[in-house]
């Protein structure tokens, strides 16, 4: 079941907000919580089947903190013409 497009847009916007919040703290426990929220948001976007644009670099966490599912999704081989 696909989420309505407004939920996809809201979740995509949420990634940017979480990335900014992550950059604004040095507290490891807070960073882990933010990274968990980010991962859950990525999972929702993937499950929607409607995630068509990768977030800009400033809307991403540092690579070491990014969820594996993000890279699996965006680096997968593309099908089609």
Secondary structure, DSSP 4 states (H G I P E B T S, - for coil): -PPPHHHHHHHHHHHHHHHHHHHT---HHHHHHHHHHHHHHHHHHHHHT---SPPPGGGS--GGGS-HHHHHHHTSPP---
